Protein backbone atom coordinates (compact mmCIF):
# COMPACT_ATOMS: atom_id res chain seq x y z
CA UNK A 1 0.00 0.00 0.00
CA UNK A 2 1.82 3.05 -1.27
CA UNK A 3 -0.69 5.66 -0.16
CA UNK A 4 -1.64 5.22 3.49
CA UNK A 5 -4.44 7.37 4.89
CA UNK A 6 -4.36 8.66 8.46
CA UNK A 7 -6.77 6.09 9.91
CA UNK A 8 -6.04 3.10 7.69
CA UNK A 9 -4.52 1.28 10.66
CA UNK A 10 -6.90 2.57 13.34
CA UNK A 11 -9.18 -0.45 13.58
CA UNK A 12 -10.46 -0.24 17.17
CA UNK A 13 -13.10 2.25 18.33
CA UNK A 14 -12.22 4.93 20.86
CA UNK A 15 -14.41 5.86 23.84
CA UNK A 16 -13.51 8.84 26.03
CA UNK A 17 -14.60 9.43 29.62
CA UNK A 18 -16.28 12.80 30.13
CA UNK A 19 -15.88 14.75 33.37
CA UNK A 20 -17.23 18.06 34.64
CA UNK A 21 -13.98 19.68 33.47
CA UNK A 22 -14.75 18.89 29.81
CA UNK A 23 -16.36 21.78 27.93
CA UNK A 24 -18.57 21.66 24.86
CA UNK A 25 -15.66 22.75 22.68
CA UNK A 26 -13.52 19.99 24.23
CA UNK A 27 -16.20 17.41 23.45
CA UNK A 28 -16.48 18.56 19.83
CA UNK A 29 -12.70 18.40 19.49
CA UNK A 30 -12.73 14.81 20.78
CA UNK A 31 -15.22 13.86 18.07
CA UNK A 32 -13.02 15.56 15.48
CA UNK A 33 -10.15 13.41 16.76
CA UNK A 34 -12.11 10.28 15.91
CA UNK A 35 -13.80 9.39 19.20
CA UNK A 36 -16.86 7.20 18.54
CA UNK A 37 -18.30 6.83 22.06
CA UNK A 38 -18.68 9.50 24.75
CA UNK A 39 -18.52 7.68 28.10
CA UNK A 40 -20.13 9.05 31.30
CA UNK A 41 -19.63 7.44 34.72
CA UNK A 42 -22.75 8.33 36.73
CA UNK A 43 -21.15 7.28 40.02
CA UNK A 44 -18.57 10.09 39.80
CA UNK A 45 -21.09 12.92 39.50
CA UNK A 46 -24.28 14.32 40.96
CA UNK A 47 -27.57 13.92 39.09
CA UNK A 48 -27.36 17.55 37.95
CA UNK A 49 -23.81 17.01 36.68
CA UNK A 50 -24.87 13.85 34.85
CA UNK A 51 -27.74 15.70 33.17
CA UNK A 52 -25.34 18.45 32.12
CA UNK A 53 -22.85 15.93 30.68
CA UNK A 54 -25.57 14.13 28.73
CA UNK A 55 -26.92 17.39 27.31
CA UNK A 56 -23.40 18.49 26.41
CA UNK A 57 -22.65 15.14 24.72
CA UNK A 58 -25.81 15.37 22.61
CA UNK A 59 -25.09 18.99 21.71
CA UNK A 60 -21.51 18.11 20.73
CA UNK A 61 -22.73 15.26 18.48
CA UNK A 62 -25.32 17.56 16.85
CA UNK A 63 -22.77 20.33 16.26
CA UNK A 64 -20.25 17.87 14.87
CA UNK A 65 -22.87 16.40 12.51
CA UNK A 66 -23.61 19.89 11.12
CA UNK A 67 -19.92 20.69 10.71
CA UNK A 68 -19.22 17.42 8.88
CA UNK A 69 -22.50 17.50 6.90
CA UNK A 70 -23.68 14.15 8.27
CA UNK A 71 -27.33 13.08 8.43
CA UNK A 72 -26.62 10.60 11.20
CA UNK A 73 -23.12 10.52 12.74
CA UNK A 74 -21.85 7.12 13.87
CA UNK A 75 -21.32 8.26 17.44
CA UNK A 76 -22.92 6.93 20.62
CA UNK A 77 -23.19 7.83 24.30
CA UNK A 78 -22.46 5.21 26.98
CA UNK A 79 -23.49 5.66 30.62
CA UNK A 80 -22.10 3.56 33.47
CA UNK A 81 -24.43 3.18 36.45
CA UNK A 82 -23.28 4.01 39.97
CA UNK A 83 -23.60 0.39 41.02
CA UNK A 84 -23.17 -0.50 44.69
CA UNK A 85 -19.72 0.96 45.28
CA UNK A 86 -19.18 2.98 48.43
CA UNK A 87 -17.86 6.44 47.55
CA UNK A 88 -17.21 9.64 49.48
CA UNK A 89 -19.73 12.25 48.41
CA UNK A 90 -19.93 15.95 49.18
CA UNK A 91 -20.05 19.23 47.27
CA UNK A 92 -17.36 19.16 44.58
CA UNK A 93 -17.09 22.97 44.64
CA UNK A 94 -15.58 22.85 48.15
CA UNK A 95 -12.53 20.90 47.01
CA UNK A 96 -10.71 18.06 48.82
CA UNK A 97 -10.78 17.24 52.53
CA UNK A 98 -7.31 17.42 54.13
CA UNK A 99 -6.43 14.75 56.69
CA UNK A 100 -3.29 13.74 58.61
CA UNK A 101 -2.14 10.45 60.19
CA UNK A 102 -3.71 10.02 63.61
CA UNK A 103 -6.69 12.22 62.80
CA UNK A 104 -10.16 10.85 63.56
CA UNK A 105 -13.05 11.38 61.14
CA UNK A 106 -16.61 10.10 60.81
CA UNK A 107 -18.01 8.29 57.77
CA UNK A 108 -21.80 8.36 57.62
CA UNK A 109 -24.87 7.28 55.67
CA UNK A 110 -26.79 10.31 56.96
CA UNK A 111 -27.98 12.06 53.78
CA UNK A 112 -27.95 15.51 55.39
CA UNK A 113 -24.17 15.53 54.83
CA UNK A 114 -24.44 14.52 51.16
CA UNK A 115 -24.08 18.08 49.81
CA UNK A 116 -21.99 19.49 52.64
CA UNK A 117 -18.27 19.67 53.26
CA UNK A 118 -16.96 18.91 56.73
CA UNK A 119 -13.42 18.11 57.79
CA UNK A 120 -14.70 15.61 60.33
CA UNK A 121 -17.90 14.06 58.83
CA UNK A 122 -18.10 12.64 55.26
CA UNK A 123 -21.15 11.10 53.58
CA UNK A 124 -20.62 7.69 51.90
CA UNK A 125 -22.91 6.24 49.21
CA UNK A 126 -24.35 2.71 49.69
CA UNK A 127 -22.98 2.69 53.23
CA UNK A 128 -25.98 1.39 55.21
CA UNK A 129 -25.13 -2.30 54.87
CA UNK A 130 -21.49 -1.80 55.81
CA UNK A 131 -22.46 -0.12 59.06
CA UNK A 132 -23.98 -3.44 60.15
CA UNK A 133 -21.17 -5.71 58.90
CA UNK A 134 -17.94 -3.89 59.80
CA UNK A 135 -16.58 -4.04 63.35
CA UNK A 136 -14.00 -2.02 65.33
CA UNK A 137 -10.50 -2.96 64.22
CA UNK A 138 -11.39 -3.43 60.54
CA UNK A 139 -9.28 -1.40 58.09
CA UNK A 140 -10.60 0.51 55.06
CA UNK A 141 -8.56 1.70 52.07
CA UNK A 142 -9.35 5.03 50.42
CA UNK A 143 -7.07 6.55 47.78
CA UNK A 144 -3.98 4.63 49.04
CA UNK A 145 -4.72 5.61 52.65
CA UNK A 146 -5.78 3.31 55.48
CA UNK A 147 -8.54 4.05 57.98
CA UNK A 148 -9.02 1.87 61.08
CA UNK A 149 -12.58 1.51 62.35
CA UNK A 150 -12.73 2.75 65.96
CA UNK A 151 -16.44 2.58 66.76
CA UNK A 152 -19.85 2.47 65.10
CA UNK A 153 -22.92 4.30 66.38
CA UNK A 154 -26.07 4.14 64.25
CA UNK A 155 -25.41 5.93 60.94
CA UNK A 156 -21.92 7.03 61.96
CA UNK A 157 -18.59 5.22 61.91
CA UNK A 158 -15.56 6.76 63.61
CA UNK A 159 -12.25 5.99 61.87
CA UNK A 160 -8.60 6.86 62.49
CA UNK A 161 -6.11 7.64 59.71
CA UNK A 162 -3.34 5.14 60.40
CA UNK A 163 -1.20 5.11 57.27
CA UNK A 164 0.02 7.30 54.45
CA UNK A 165 3.26 6.40 52.73
CA UNK A 166 3.61 9.62 50.74
CA UNK A 167 3.39 12.61 53.08
CA UNK A 168 2.11 13.85 56.42
CA UNK A 169 -0.78 15.64 54.70
CA UNK A 170 -3.19 13.71 52.49
CA UNK A 171 -6.41 14.42 50.64
CA UNK A 172 -9.83 12.87 50.25
CA UNK A 173 -11.58 13.89 47.01
CA UNK A 174 -15.29 13.75 46.14
CA UNK A 175 -16.24 10.29 44.83
CA UNK A 176 -13.10 8.54 46.08
CA UNK A 177 -13.99 4.86 46.47
CA UNK A 178 -13.63 2.62 49.52
CA UNK A 179 -11.70 -0.15 47.81
CA UNK A 180 -11.19 -3.20 50.02
CA UNK A 181 -14.74 -3.97 51.11
CA UNK A 182 -17.38 -6.41 50.00
CA UNK A 183 -20.24 -4.48 48.41
CA UNK A 184 -23.92 -5.26 48.73
CA UNK A 185 -24.68 -8.42 46.71
CA UNK A 186 -28.42 -7.72 46.43
CA UNK A 187 -29.84 -8.63 43.01
CA UNK A 188 -32.42 -5.85 43.17
CA UNK A 189 -31.93 -2.67 41.17
CA UNK A 190 -31.47 0.20 43.60
CA UNK A 191 -33.59 3.33 43.29
CA UNK A 192 -30.54 5.40 42.37
CA UNK A 193 -29.56 3.02 39.57
CA UNK A 194 -33.14 2.86 38.32
CA UNK A 195 -33.29 6.66 38.17
CA UNK A 196 -29.97 6.69 36.31
CA UNK A 197 -31.32 4.21 33.74
CA UNK A 198 -34.36 6.40 33.13
CA UNK A 199 -32.18 9.50 32.81
CA UNK A 200 -29.98 7.75 30.24
CA UNK A 201 -33.08 6.62 28.35
CA UNK A 202 -34.56 10.12 28.37
CA UNK A 203 -31.34 11.68 27.04
CA UNK A 204 -30.90 9.24 24.14
CA UNK A 205 -28.07 7.14 25.56
CA UNK A 206 -27.34 4.02 23.44
CA UNK A 207 -25.29 1.93 25.88
CA UNK A 208 -25.69 1.30 29.61
CA UNK A 209 -22.76 -0.21 31.48
CA UNK A 210 -23.65 -2.25 34.56
CA UNK A 211 -20.85 -2.38 37.18
CA UNK A 212 -20.36 -4.95 39.94
CA UNK A 213 -22.08 -7.71 37.96
CA UNK A 214 -22.22 -10.84 40.12
CA UNK A 215 -25.03 -12.66 38.32
CA UNK A 216 -27.42 -12.24 35.40
CA UNK A 217 -30.31 -11.17 37.67
CA UNK A 218 -29.04 -7.60 37.80
CA UNK A 219 -28.70 -7.57 34.00
CA UNK A 220 -32.29 -8.77 33.64
CA UNK A 221 -33.48 -6.11 36.09
CA UNK A 222 -31.92 -3.36 33.96
CA UNK A 223 -33.24 -4.89 30.72
CA UNK A 224 -36.78 -5.15 32.11
CA UNK A 225 -36.74 -1.53 33.29
CA UNK A 226 -35.52 -0.34 29.90
CA UNK A 227 -37.98 -2.44 27.89
CA UNK A 228 -40.89 -1.17 29.97
CA UNK A 229 -39.91 2.46 29.34
CA UNK A 230 -38.59 2.30 25.76
CA UNK A 231 -40.51 4.22 23.13
CA UNK A 232 -40.78 3.34 19.45
CA UNK A 233 -37.87 1.52 17.85
CA UNK A 234 -35.24 2.82 20.27
CA UNK A 235 -32.72 0.20 21.38
CA UNK A 236 -30.31 0.42 24.31
CA UNK A 237 -27.59 -2.20 24.68
CA UNK A 238 -26.33 -3.33 28.07
CA UNK A 239 -22.64 -3.88 28.77
CA UNK A 240 -21.25 -5.55 31.89
CA UNK A 241 -18.15 -4.44 33.77
CA UNK A 242 -16.52 -7.70 34.84
CA UNK A 243 -13.53 -7.56 37.18
CA UNK A 244 -13.65 -11.10 38.55
CA UNK A 245 -11.66 -13.72 36.65
CA UNK A 246 -13.72 -16.28 34.77
CA UNK A 247 -11.83 -19.01 36.61
CA UNK A 248 -13.00 -17.60 39.97
CA UNK A 249 -16.65 -17.23 39.02
CA UNK A 250 -18.30 -20.03 37.00
CA UNK A 251 -21.33 -17.77 36.38
CA UNK A 252 -19.26 -15.34 34.28
CA UNK A 253 -20.03 -17.13 31.01
CA UNK A 254 -23.75 -17.05 31.76
CA UNK A 255 -23.51 -13.33 32.48
CA UNK A 256 -21.70 -12.64 29.22
CA UNK A 257 -24.48 -14.32 27.24
CA UNK A 258 -26.97 -11.68 28.42
CA UNK A 259 -25.08 -8.53 27.38
CA UNK A 260 -23.76 -6.93 24.19
CA UNK A 261 -20.21 -6.77 25.53
CA UNK A 262 -17.96 -6.51 28.57
CA UNK A 263 -15.58 -3.98 30.06
CA UNK A 264 -12.76 -6.17 31.31
CA UNK A 265 -9.01 -6.66 31.59
CA UNK A 266 -9.17 -10.37 32.36
CA UNK A 267 -7.81 -12.71 29.67
CA UNK A 268 -10.34 -15.47 30.46
CA UNK A 269 -13.27 -13.07 30.19
CA UNK A 270 -11.90 -11.73 26.89
CA UNK A 271 -11.63 -15.25 25.51
CA UNK A 272 -15.18 -16.13 26.52
CA UNK A 273 -16.52 -12.87 25.08
CA UNK A 274 -15.07 -13.76 21.69
CA UNK A 275 -16.36 -17.33 21.89
CA UNK A 276 -19.84 -15.90 22.48
CA UNK A 277 -19.44 -13.17 19.79
CA UNK A 278 -19.57 -10.32 22.33
CA UNK A 279 -17.71 -7.02 22.16
CA UNK A 280 -14.64 -6.44 24.35
CA UNK A 281 -14.06 -2.99 25.89
CA UNK A 282 -10.71 -2.29 27.59
CA UNK A 283 -10.04 0.67 29.90
CA UNK A 284 -6.72 2.51 29.49
CA UNK A 285 -5.79 5.49 31.68
CA UNK A 286 -2.12 5.48 30.73
CA UNK A 287 -0.46 4.73 27.39
CA UNK A 288 1.74 2.12 29.11
CA UNK A 289 -1.31 0.12 30.21
CA UNK A 290 -2.09 -1.38 26.80
CA UNK A 291 -2.75 -5.12 27.08
CA UNK A 292 -0.51 -7.92 25.88
CA UNK A 293 -0.89 -9.11 22.30
CA UNK A 294 -3.15 -12.07 23.15
CA UNK A 295 -5.70 -9.63 24.63
CA UNK A 296 -4.96 -6.62 22.41
CA UNK A 297 -5.98 -8.37 19.19
CA UNK A 298 -9.44 -9.10 20.62
CA UNK A 299 -10.25 -5.60 21.93
CA UNK A 300 -13.03 -3.80 20.03
CA UNK A 301 -13.18 -0.54 22.01
CA UNK A 302 -10.58 1.26 24.10
CA UNK A 303 -11.96 3.50 26.89
CA UNK A 304 -9.55 6.29 27.76
CA UNK A 305 -9.11 9.85 29.01
CA UNK A 306 -9.13 12.98 26.81
CA UNK A 307 -5.53 13.92 27.56
CA UNK A 308 -4.01 10.76 26.05
CA UNK A 309 -6.28 10.30 23.03
CA UNK A 310 -3.70 11.34 20.42
CA UNK A 311 -0.91 9.29 22.00
CA UNK A 312 -3.23 6.27 22.15
CA UNK A 313 -4.22 6.64 18.48
CA UNK A 314 -0.57 6.78 17.46
CA UNK A 315 0.27 3.66 19.49
CA UNK A 316 -2.73 1.71 18.16
CA UNK A 317 -1.73 2.48 14.58
CA UNK A 318 1.77 1.19 15.31
CA UNK A 319 0.54 -2.03 16.90
CA UNK A 320 -2.07 -2.68 14.21
CA UNK A 321 0.45 -2.14 11.44
CA UNK A 322 2.83 -4.54 13.16
CA UNK A 323 0.03 -7.11 13.50
CA UNK A 324 -0.81 -6.74 9.81
CA UNK A 325 2.74 -7.64 8.82
CA UNK A 326 2.26 -11.06 10.44
CA UNK A 327 -0.80 -11.90 8.31
CA UNK A 328 0.05 -14.55 5.73
CA UNK A 329 -1.88 -14.39 2.45
CA UNK A 330 -3.34 -17.61 1.16
CA UNK A 331 -1.20 -19.36 -1.46
CA UNK A 332 -3.98 -21.56 -2.78
CA UNK A 333 -7.17 -20.62 -4.66
CA UNK A 334 -10.01 -19.88 -2.24
CA UNK A 335 -12.42 -22.77 -1.77
CA UNK A 336 -15.84 -21.17 -1.22
CA UNK A 337 -18.63 -22.63 0.87
CA UNK A 338 -22.29 -22.46 -0.03
CA UNK A 339 -24.63 -20.17 1.92
CA UNK A 340 -24.24 -16.91 3.78
CA UNK A 341 -20.47 -17.10 4.28
CA UNK A 342 -19.64 -16.82 0.55
CA UNK A 343 -19.47 -13.02 0.50
CA UNK A 344 -17.60 -12.88 3.80
CA UNK A 345 -14.95 -15.29 2.52
CA UNK A 346 -14.62 -13.46 -0.79
CA UNK A 347 -14.00 -10.15 0.96
CA UNK A 348 -11.51 -11.60 3.42
CA UNK A 349 -9.59 -13.37 0.66
CA UNK A 350 -9.48 -10.28 -1.58
CA UNK A 351 -8.45 -7.87 1.16
CA UNK A 352 -5.67 -10.14 2.44
CA UNK A 353 -4.31 -11.25 -0.92
CA UNK A 354 -4.74 -8.00 -2.83
CA UNK A 355 -3.66 -5.70 0.03
CA UNK A 356 -6.72 -3.46 -0.10
CA UNK A 357 -6.81 -0.27 1.96
CA UNK A 358 -10.48 -0.78 2.90
CA UNK A 359 -13.42 -3.12 2.50
CA UNK A 360 -16.86 -1.72 1.65
CA UNK A 361 -20.06 -3.64 2.42
CA UNK A 362 -23.33 -2.68 0.73
CA UNK A 363 -25.63 -5.67 1.07
CA UNK A 364 -28.80 -6.65 2.96
CA UNK A 365 -26.58 -9.01 4.93
CA UNK A 366 -24.12 -6.27 5.90
CA UNK A 367 -24.76 -6.45 9.63
CA UNK A 368 -24.28 -10.20 9.89
CA UNK A 369 -21.33 -10.42 7.52
CA UNK A 370 -19.53 -7.37 8.92
CA UNK A 371 -19.85 -8.77 12.44
CA UNK A 372 -18.24 -12.00 11.25
CA UNK A 373 -15.31 -10.06 9.83
CA UNK A 374 -14.85 -8.17 13.10
CA UNK A 375 -13.91 -11.47 14.74
CA UNK A 376 -11.15 -12.20 12.23
CA UNK A 377 -7.74 -10.73 11.47
CA UNK A 378 -8.01 -8.20 8.64
CA UNK A 379 -5.44 -5.76 7.26
CA UNK A 380 -7.86 -2.84 6.81
CA UNK A 381 -11.07 -1.15 8.06
CA UNK A 382 -14.53 -2.24 6.89
CA UNK A 383 -16.95 0.53 5.83
CA UNK A 384 -20.55 -0.72 6.14
CA UNK A 385 -23.46 1.17 4.55
CA UNK A 386 -26.72 0.93 6.49
CA UNK A 387 -30.01 2.77 6.87
CA UNK A 388 -30.80 0.98 10.14
CA UNK A 389 -29.97 3.00 13.29
CA UNK A 390 -29.90 -0.15 15.40
CA UNK A 391 -27.29 -1.69 13.07
CA UNK A 392 -25.25 1.52 13.25
CA UNK A 393 -24.98 1.40 17.05
CA UNK A 394 -24.39 -2.35 17.00
CA UNK A 395 -21.41 -1.97 14.67
CA UNK A 396 -19.97 0.86 16.80
CA UNK A 397 -18.98 -1.82 19.32
CA UNK A 398 -17.10 -3.88 16.72
CA UNK A 399 -13.46 -3.72 15.71
CA UNK A 400 -12.82 -2.97 12.01
CA UNK A 401 -16.47 -2.06 11.31
CA UNK A 402 -17.26 1.61 10.60
CA UNK A 403 -20.96 2.16 9.76
CA UNK A 404 -21.94 4.70 7.08
CA UNK A 405 -25.54 5.84 7.55
CA UNK A 406 -27.54 6.27 4.32
CA UNK A 407 -31.20 7.17 3.80
CA UNK A 408 -33.55 5.59 1.26
CA UNK A 409 -32.97 2.81 -1.25
CA UNK A 410 -29.75 3.22 -3.23
CA UNK A 411 -28.06 1.21 -5.97
CA UNK A 412 -24.86 -0.65 -5.18
CA UNK A 413 -22.90 1.90 -7.20
CA UNK A 414 -24.31 4.79 -5.13
CA UNK A 415 -23.65 3.00 -1.84
CA UNK A 416 -20.04 2.31 -2.83
CA UNK A 417 -19.65 5.97 -3.77
CA UNK A 418 -21.08 7.16 -0.44
CA UNK A 419 -18.82 4.81 1.50
CA UNK A 420 -15.79 5.94 -0.50
CA UNK A 421 -16.64 9.58 0.18
CA UNK A 422 -16.95 8.72 3.87
CA UNK A 423 -13.58 6.96 3.80
CA UNK A 424 -11.96 10.01 2.16
CA UNK A 425 -13.58 12.46 4.60
CA UNK A 426 -12.65 10.57 7.77
CA UNK A 427 -9.12 9.50 6.96
CA UNK A 428 -9.59 5.87 5.92
CA UNK A 429 -8.86 6.39 2.21
CA UNK A 430 -6.74 8.54 -0.09
CA UNK A 431 -6.78 8.98 -3.88
CA UNK A 432 -5.10 6.00 -5.46
CA UNK A 433 -6.05 3.59 -2.67
CA UNK A 434 -7.34 0.14 -3.52
CA UNK A 435 -10.72 -0.97 -2.15
CA UNK A 436 -12.70 -4.19 -2.22
CA UNK A 437 -16.48 -3.79 -2.26
CA UNK A 438 -19.02 -6.52 -1.62
CA UNK A 439 -22.66 -6.64 -2.64
CA UNK A 440 -25.49 -9.11 -2.51
CA UNK A 441 -29.11 -9.27 -3.56
CA UNK A 442 -31.23 -12.38 -3.09
CA UNK A 443 -29.06 -15.30 -4.22
CA UNK A 444 -26.56 -13.18 -6.16
CA UNK A 445 -23.44 -12.19 -4.25
CA UNK A 446 -20.13 -10.87 -5.44
CA UNK A 447 -17.28 -8.43 -5.04
CA UNK A 448 -15.63 -5.64 -7.00
CA UNK A 449 -12.14 -4.23 -6.81
CA UNK A 450 -11.69 -0.48 -7.37
CA UNK A 451 -9.22 2.34 -7.07
CA UNK A 452 -10.20 5.53 -5.30
CA UNK A 453 -10.21 8.35 -7.91
CA UNK A 454 -8.52 11.67 -7.19
CA UNK A 455 -11.40 13.73 -8.59
CA UNK A 456 -14.05 12.66 -6.06
CA UNK A 457 -16.17 15.50 -4.75
CA UNK A 458 -16.15 14.94 -1.01
CA UNK A 459 -19.68 15.85 0.06
CA UNK A 460 -22.40 14.59 2.35
CA UNK A 461 -23.55 10.99 2.28
N, C-alpha and C positions, 0 to 999 in steps of 0.2 A: 504494500500500500504506500504509494509515493506521497499522496496528499492526505494528511491526517488532520481531521477536524478536532476542535478543542475537546469535545466530549465523546469522541469515538471510543475511548477506553474507560469511560465512566459508566459502568454497567449497573451499579447498585443505586438505590434511591437514597436520598438524604432527608432526614427529619431533624429539625432544630427545635430545641427547648426554648420556649418564650418565658420571659420573666417580666416583672413590673418595670425593669430598667430598659426594656426594649420599646422603642418608639415606633410610630407608624412608618416613618421613613426607613428605620432599621429593618422592619419587617418586609417592606417592599424591596429593599436592597437584597435581603436574603433570598427572596423569590427570583430576583434577577441573577443571583449567583447559582441558581439551579436547585434550590430546596423544593422538594415536592410535598412535604408534610410539615405543618406547623404543629408542634407538640406542646400541650399545656398540662402541667401537673397540678391538679386541683388541690392536693394536700399541702402545697407550699404557698397558698394564697387564700385570702378571704373570699367570700362569695362575690363581693363587689369587685374585687380585683380579677376574679375569674370571668365575670361578665365583661369587664373592660377588655381583657385579653382576647376573648372570643369575638367581641365586636371589632377590635383592632385587626384580628386575623382575617375576618370576613371583608373588612374594608380594604386591607392590603391586597387580598386576592382580587377583589373587584377592580381596584386601581391598576393592578398589574395586567389584568385582562384587557382593560381599555388601552393601556400603553402598548401592549403587544398585539392588539387587534385580534383577540381570541374570543370566540363565542362561548366556549366553555374550557377554562384552563384545567389542565390535569394536575390539580393541587388539592390536597385534603387537609382537614384539621383533625388531630387526634387528641383526646382528653383522657388523662389517667385519673381514676377515682382516688379519693383520699385513702380508702381501705381502712384497716384497723390499726395502723401504726400509731404509736404514742409520740406526739410532737409538742414541743413548747410553743405556746401561742399567746401573743400579745401584740399591741399596736406596733406595726413595722416602723412607723414614723418616729418612734422614740429611740430607735437604735438598739444596740446590744446591751445585755446586762453584764456588768463587770463583777467577777467573783475572784476570791483568793483562796489558796489552800487553808483549811481550818474553818472557813466561814460556813455558817449554817443557813440554809434556805428552806423554804416550804414549796413543795409541788402539790398542786390541788386540782380537783375536778370541779371546783366551784366556778360556775360560768360567769359570775360577776367580775372575775379577774381576766376574762377572755380578751377584752379590749383595753386592758390597763397595763401600765408598766410599773413594776415594783421590784426593788432590788432584793426583796426578801420573800416574795410570794409570786409564783409563776404558774399560770394555767397550763394543763396538759390535756391534749385531746385523747379520747378513748381510754381514760385513766381509771374509770370506776371499777372495772374488774380487777385491775392491779392492786388497788387499795385493799382488796380482800384476800389477795394471794401472796403478796410480798410480806416479809417479816423483818423486824429489826436485825441488822447485821448483813442483809443482802446488799449487793453492790450494783449500781447502775452505771452505764457508760453513756455519756453525752459529749459528742464532738471531741473525742480523745481524752475526756476528763472522767474521773471516777467519783461517784457520789455514794456514800454509805448511808443506808437507811437507819435513822436513829429511833424514830417512833412514828406511829400512825394513829391519828385521831379523827375519825369520821372521814370527811372529804380532804383532809390535809395530811401530808407526809413530810416529816422533818428529815432533811438529809444534810450530811457534812461533806464538804469538798475535801477529798483525802489525797488526790494525786493530780499532778500536772507536770509532765516532763519537759515542757518548753519554757515556761516563765512563771514568775510569782503572780502575775496578773493574767487572768484568762477571761474569755467572753462566751456568753450564751447568746445565740442569735434566734430571731423568730423562726419557727418551724424546724429547729434542730430536732433530730430524732433520738429517742431513747433506744439504743441499739441492741442490747444483750438480753432482751426480755421476750417471753413467750406471749404473743398477742392473742386476743380473743379469737377462738376457733369457731365461733357461732356461724352457722350456715345461712342465717337470715341477713337480708340486705338492710343495713342501718338506714335510718332516716336521712342522715347526711349524704350517704352515697346515693340514695334514691333521688334526693333533690338534685344532686350533681348530674345524674343521668338525665333527668328531665331538662335541666339547664342546657346540657350538651345537645339534646334533641331539639330544643327550641331554637338554638343558635346554628343549626345546620351542621353539627359535627358529624363526621363520617366514620370515625373509629373511636371506640371506648376501650381503654386498657384497664383490666381488672387486676389490681395488685394482691399479694398475699393469697394466691389461689391454693387452697388445700384440697378441694374436691370440686366436682362438677356442679354441685348444688348451687354454689354461688354464681357460677356462669349461667345456669338456668334461671336463677332469680333475676339477673340483669336482663337476660333475653326476654323473659316474660313481661317485665316492666316496659321494655322498649316496644315490644310487639303490641301491647295494649294501648300505647300512646302514639304509635307511628301513624302518620297521615299519608294517604296516597301511596305512591310507589317508592317512597323514601326507604333506603336500606342503611342500617348502621351495623358495622362489623365489630365483633368483640375480639379482643386480643388479651391473652393472659401473660402476666409477668411471673415467670417461674424461676425461683432462685434455687430451690431444692434440687439436688441431683436425681436423675431418673432412677439411679440404683438405690437411692435411699427411700424413694416413695413409689411403690408399684402402681399408684393411681395416676401417675403423671401421664401415661399414655392415654388413659381414658379422658383426662382433662383436655389434652391436646386435640382430641377428636371433636370437641365441642366448640372450638374457636377457629378464627381465620388465621391466627398466627401466634407466636410467642416472643416476648422480650426475654432473652436469656443469654447467659454466657457459659452455660454448661454443655459440654460436648455431647453427652448422652441425650439431652433434650433436643439439641440441634439435629442429631441423627434421627431421632424419632419424628421430629417435625417434617423432615424431608421424606421419610418413609410414608407419612400420612399426607403428603402434598400440602403442608402448611407453610406459611411464610415465617422467616426467621428475622427478628429485629435484634440488633446488637447495640448496646449503649457504650459510647466512647466519650470520655471527658478530657482525654489527653491523647495526643497523636501517638504516643508510645504504648497505648493500651490496645492497639489493634490485635485481633486474635491470631492464633497460629494458622498455618495454611489449611489444615484439615477442617477448621471451623470457618475461616475466612471465605473459602470458595462456596459455602452454603448460605452466607448471609445475603438477605434480600434488601434490608434497610438498615442504615447506620443512623442511630440517634446521637446527636452531638450538641455542642454549645456554639453560639454564634461566632465567638472569637477564634475558633479553630477551623471554621468551615473551609477556607481556602487551602490551608495546609492539609486538611483531610482529603480534599478533592485531588490535590497533587499526588498524595501518597497512594490513593486508590488507583489513579491512572497508572502509576508505576507498577503496582502489584498486579493489576489486571493485564498490563502489557507483558509482564514477565510470565504470567500464567498462560497467556495466549501462545507464547513461544514454545510451550511444552505440548501444545496440541499437535497430534500427528494426523495429517490428512490420510484418508483411505487410499490404498494403492490398488484396490480392486473395484470393478464396476459395482454400483449400488444395487443390491437386491431388494426390491420394493415389496412390501406386504400389501395385501388387499385391505380395504376399509379406511377408517378415518386417519390412520397414521401415514398414509401415502404422502400427503402434502408436507407434513411435518418432517418426514425423512428427506424429501426432496430439498427442502429449504436448508436443513442441517448439512446435507452433503454438499450443496452448492456453495454455502457460505464458508465451509471449512476448506474445500478443495479449490475454490476459485478466489479465496481471500477477499470476500466482499467487505465493504465498509459498513454496510447496514443491511438488515432484512426488513422488508415491508410486507405486512399481512393485510389483505383486503378480501375477506371471505366470510360467509355466514358462520364459519367454524372458528373464526379468529380467536375468540376467548379461550376455547378449549385447546386449540393447537398452540397458541402463544404460551399458555400456562405450561404445556408439556416442554416447550423449549426452555422455559425459565429454570427447569430442573436439570438441564444438561450443561455441557461446557461449550460455549459458543465464542467466536472471536470478535463479535460485534453486537451492537444494540439491535433490538427488534422494534420497529415502529408499527403499531397496530391501529388501523382505522376502525372507529366504532361510533355508532349513534346511540348507544345504550349507556346511560350514566352509571348504572350499577356495574357494568363491565369496566368502565373507566376507573372507578375507585377500587375494583378488584385487582386490576392490573398494576395499580400504584404500589401494591405490596409485593410485586414480583420483580426479581432481578432480570435484567435485560429488556423487559417489556415497557415500552413508552407509548401510552395510548394517545391517539390523535382523534379528537372529537369532531365528527362531521354531522351535518344535518340533512335529512332527506335522502332519497335514493340516488345513488351516483353510480356511474359506470366504473369498471375496474381501472380504466385509463385515468379518470378523474381522481379516484381515490389514491392511486399511485402518485399522481401529481401533487395532491394535497399533502401526502405524507412526505414527499421529497421536499416540498416547500417548508414543512415543519422541521425536517432534519437540517435544512440550510439555516433556518432562522434560529434554532436552538443549539447549534454547534455540533450536530452529529454528522453532518455531511458538508463537503466542499465541492466546487466544480471539478469535474474529472474523476470523482469517486465512483466506485463500482457498487451497484446495489443488486440484490436479488429480491424479486417481488413474487409473492404467491397469491393465487386466486383460486376460487372454487365455487361452482354453482351446480347444485343438484349432484349428479354423478361425475361431472367434469371438473377435474382439478389439474393444476399445472403451475409452472413457474416461468418467470421471464428474467433475463439478465440485462441490466441497463447501465449506462453511464450518466452521471448527473451533468446536465448541460451548464455552460457558464452564462447563458443568457436568460435564465429563469427569472421571472419577476417575483420577488419574494413578497407575497401579500398574505391576506387572511386566508384561513382554511375555508 
